[in-house]
Amino acid sequence: SASTKEFVNSLIKVSPSLGMILKNPKVMEIPDNRPATYVQMVDKAIALGPQIVMVVIPNNKGEHYAAVKKKCCLEKPVPSQCMTATVLGKPKGLMSVATKVALQMNCKLGGEPWAVKIPLKNTMIIGYDTYHDTVNKAKSAGALVASVNASFTKFISSADLHENANQELNNTMKPAVMKALRKYKEVNGTFPERIIMYRDGVGDGQIPYVKETEVASIESCFKAAGMENVKFTFIIVSKRIMTRFFTAGADNPHSGTIVDDVVTLPERYDFYLISQSVRQGTVNPTSYNVIRDSSGLKPDHIQALTYKLTHLYYNWPGTVRVPMVCQYAHKLAFLIGDSLHRTPAEGLDDLLYYL
């Protein structure tokens, strides 16, 4: 409890620099380590109507985490922040941990820590990813995250569990796209004129299916919403590739390097993007395969946009390997497949509660 107090003080200290003011929290001590006791205490805490609940869990084995998240994402939707006691026990680097956690809490409460200048108007960016359920092996969690504002810093999310591709399309993806479109209209007063969807979680063998079935189904959602002549781009994102690139001096290429000629396939509109910088080892490029494009954007623009979007994942201060909407979707699918095993409750879906 002493280390927790210390940590809370650090949080209060760093929060003004992130543009938020933290007051002293109401502290509740948990008498023992049983996950059930945690759930009871979290229940009591939620009854007081807090903006966010922070729970210190003993270790990262997962059962306490899952118990807290089930309570806060399924039963009584409230943003929650888990901290492991092991991290708090190390006085070294406590301030940098506090900064990262304060940033994460800021996001979970609807903050927008930073933005990138992207000149596209009336555009919605969608990301979709899947994750296999760790308990029920037959099921997969699918998550869709879409941007709803002009600066691509506010999001709406949907997620569900499915057993096959057909279910995934009809029960998860299409309703999620419709919900995102409604939310976009609610925020901006009109539907988006341009939609760019980054689809992660597709194996090479599924590309024909995605091309023939998924793209058409999603376009049917636009029609159903009464959107005419929407500019639509559908891009398959692959992280698991064996391709690696080097500069002439056998160094890693810089972050932001695009390769879209010679090693790409002539019959595909595709490109590789390196969006990470690594300290050690070889960087992993990400492959982007544009399978539908009625946007009228030049390849250079789609590539530059994709790179800019890798900067907007708020759980990491640099760039990530995929556009932020894919990383958020992965994080949400992972939370469901790994801890919740159920569809999360409505009520937090316009917050990044799953970070």
Solvent accessible surface area in square Angstrom, and as a share of the most:
residue,aa,sasa,rsa
1,S,93,0.60
2,A,80,0.62
3,S,44,0.28
4,T,35,0.20
5,K,135,0.57
6,E,100,0.45
7,F,1,0.00
8,V,21,0.12
9,N,78,0.40
10,S,7,0.04
11,L,5,0.03
12,I,50,0.26
13,K,142,0.60
14,V,16,0.09
15,S,0,0.00
16,P,74,0.47
17,S,98,0.63
18,L,46,0.23
19,G,71,0.69
20,M,30,0.13
21,I,126,0.64
22,L,39,0.20
23,K,159,0.67
24,N,122,0.63
25,P,66,0.41
26,K,148,0.63
27,V,106,0.61
28,M,63,0.28
29,E,121,0.54
30,I,52,0.26
31,P,108,0.68
32,D,58,0.30
33,N,94,0.48
34,R,140,0.51
35,P,41,0.26
36,A,52,0.40
37,T,10,0.06
38,Y,11,0.04
39,V,41,0.23
40,Q,110,0.49
41,M,31,0.14
42,V,4,0.02
43,D,42,0.22
44,K,118,0.50
45,A,16,0.13
46,I,23,0.11
47,A,84,0.65
48,L,106,0.53
49,G,63,0.60
50,P,47,0.30
51,Q,142,0.63
52,I,30,0.15
53,V,12,0.07
54,M,56,0.25
55,V,7,0.04
56,V,42,0.24
57,I,5,0.02
58,P,29,0.18
59,N,49,0.25
60,N,125,0.64
61,K,168,0.71
62,G,29,0.28
63,E,105,0.47
64,H,10,0.04
65,Y,70,0.27
66,A,18,0.14
67,A,18,0.14
68,V,0,0.00
69,K,5,0.02
70,K,74,0.31
71,K,14,0.06
72,C,0,0.00
73,C,3,0.02
74,L,17,0.08
75,E,103,0.46
76,K,85,0.36
77,P,56,0.35
78,V,11,0.07
79,P,12,0.07
80,S,3,0.02
81,Q,7,0.03
82,C,20,0.12
83,M,11,0.05
84,T,20,0.12
85,A,42,0.32
86,T,83,0.48
87,V,55,0.32
88,L,5,0.02
89,G,50,0.48
90,K,129,0.55
91,P,115,0.72
92,K,187,0.79
93,G,42,0.40
94,L,14,0.07
95,M,89,0.40
96,S,59,0.38
97,V,39,0.23
98,A,0,0.00
99,T,51,0.30
100,K,124,0.52
101,V,11,0.06
102,A,0,0.00
103,L,28,0.14
104,Q,31,0.14
105,M,10,0.04
106,N,18,0.09
107,C,1,0.01
108,K,3,0.01
109,L,62,0.31
110,G,23,0.22
111,G,22,0.21
112,E,77,0.35
113,P,37,0.23
114,W,74,0.26
115,A,63,0.49
116,V,37,0.21
117,K,183,0.78
118,I,22,0.11
119,P,106,0.67
120,L,33,0.16
121,K,159,0.67
122,N,67,0.34
123,T,3,0.02
124,M,0,0.00
125,I,0,0.00
126,I,0,0.00
127,G,0,0.00
128,Y,0,0.00
129,D,6,0.03
130,T,33,0.19
131,Y,57,0.22
132,H,134,0.60
133,D,3,0.01
134,T,58,0.34
135,V,110,0.63
136,N,65,0.33
137,K,155,0.66
138,A,73,0.57
139,K,57,0.24
140,S,13,0.09
141,A,0,0.00
142,G,0,0.00
143,A,0,0.00
144,L,1,0.00
145,V,0,0.00
146,A,0,0.00
147,S,0,0.00
148,V,5,0.03
149,N,24,0.12
150,A,81,0.63
151,S,45,0.29
152,F,1,0.01
153,T,4,0.03
154,K,72,0.31
155,F,7,0.03
156,I,7,0.04
157,S,4,0.03
158,S,19,0.12
159,A,10,0.08
160,D,38,0.20
161,L,29,0.14
162,H,11,0.05
163,E,95,0.43
164,N,82,0.42
165,A,40,0.31
166,N,97,0.50
167,Q,64,0.28
168,E,13,0.06
169,L,7,0.03
170,N,71,0.36
171,N,77,0.40
172,T,3,0.02
173,M,0,0.00
174,K,57,0.24
175,P,62,0.39
176,A,3,0.02
177,V,0,0.00
178,M,47,0.21
179,K,38,0.16
180,A,1,0.01
181,L,1,0.01
182,R,146,0.53
183,K,37,0.16
184,Y,7,0.03
185,K,90,0.38
186,E,131,0.59
187,V,75,0.43
188,N,60,0.31
189,G,52,0.50
190,T,81,0.47
191,F,48,0.20
192,P,4,0.03
193,E,101,0.46
194,R,35,0.13
195,I,0,0.00
196,I,0,0.00
197,M,0,0.00
198,Y,0,0.00
199,R,4,0.02
200,D,7,0.04
201,G,34,0.33
202,V,15,0.09
203,G,38,0.36
204,D,112,0.58
205,G,73,0.70
206,Q,77,0.34
207,I,20,0.10
208,P,71,0.45
209,Y,69,0.26
210,V,1,0.00
211,K,100,0.42
212,E,130,0.58
213,T,52,0.30
214,E,2,0.01
215,V,8,0.04
216,A,58,0.45
217,S,18,0.12
218,I,0,0.00
219,E,41,0.18
220,S,50,0.33
221,C,5,0.03
222,F,4,0.02
223,K,152,0.64
224,A,79,0.61
225,A,26,0.20
226,G,55,0.53
227,M,14,0.06
228,E,135,0.61
229,N,145,0.75
230,V,27,0.15
231,K,85,0.36
232,F,1,0.01
233,T,0,0.00
234,F,0,0.00
235,I,0,0.00
236,I,1,0.01
237,V,1,0.00
238,S,27,0.17
239,K,63,0.27
240,R,235,0.86
241,I,32,0.16
242,M,173,0.77
243,T,40,0.23
244,R,86,0.31
245,F,27,0.11
246,F,125,0.52
247,T,59,0.34
248,A,119,0.92
249,G,60,0.58
250,A,78,0.61
251,D,90,0.46
252,N,49,0.25
253,P,12,0.08
254,H,157,0.70
255,S,36,0.23
256,G,26,0.25
257,T,42,0.24
258,I,55,0.28
259,V,33,0.19
260,D,65,0.34
261,D,100,0.52
262,V,141,0.81
263,V,79,0.45
264,T,18,0.11
265,L,81,0.40
266,P,129,0.81
267,E,137,0.61
268,R,72,0.26
269,Y,72,0.28
270,D,14,0.07
271,F,2,0.01
272,Y,32,0.12
273,L,0,0.00
274,I,1,0.01
275,S,2,0.01
276,Q,41,0.18
277,S,92,0.59
278,V,55,0.31
279,R,246,0.90
280,Q,163,0.73
281,G,60,0.58
282,T,57,0.33
283,V,2,0.01
284,N,46,0.23
285,P,0,0.00
286,T,1,0.01
287,S,10,0.06
288,Y,0,0.00
289,N,5,0.03
290,V,8,0.05
291,I,24,0.12
292,R,88,0.32
293,D,48,0.25
294,S,48,0.31
295,S,5,0.03
296,G,77,0.74
297,L,28,0.14
298,K,130,0.55
299,P,64,0.40
300,D,94,0.49
301,H,93,0.42
302,I,0,0.00
303,Q,11,0.05
304,A,53,0.41
305,L,8,0.04
306,T,0,0.00
307,Y,56,0.21
308,K,63,0.27
309,L,0,0.00
310,T,0,0.00
311,H,54,0.24
312,L,0,0.00
313,Y,12,0.05
314,Y,1,0.00
315,N,50,0.26
316,W,130,0.46
317,P,98,0.62
318,G,30,0.29
319,T,21,0.12
320,V,16,0.09
321,R,49,0.18
322,V,1,0.01
323,P,0,0.00
324,M,0,0.00
325,V,0,0.00
326,C,0,0.00
327,Q,42,0.19
328,Y,0,0.00
329,A,0,0.00
330,H,61,0.27
331,K,55,0.23
332,L,1,0.00
333,A,0,0.00
334,F,77,0.32
335,L,7,0.03
336,I,0,0.00
337,G,0,0.00
338,D,56,0.29
339,S,7,0.05
340,L,1,0.00
341,H,48,0.22
342,R,137,0.50
343,T,67,0.39
344,P,19,0.12
345,A,29,0.23
346,E,126,0.56
347,G,55,0.53
348,L,9,0.04
349,D,24,0.13
350,D,61,0.32
351,L,40,0.20
352,L,10,0.05
353,Y,9,0.03
354,Y,8,0.03
355,L,9,0.04
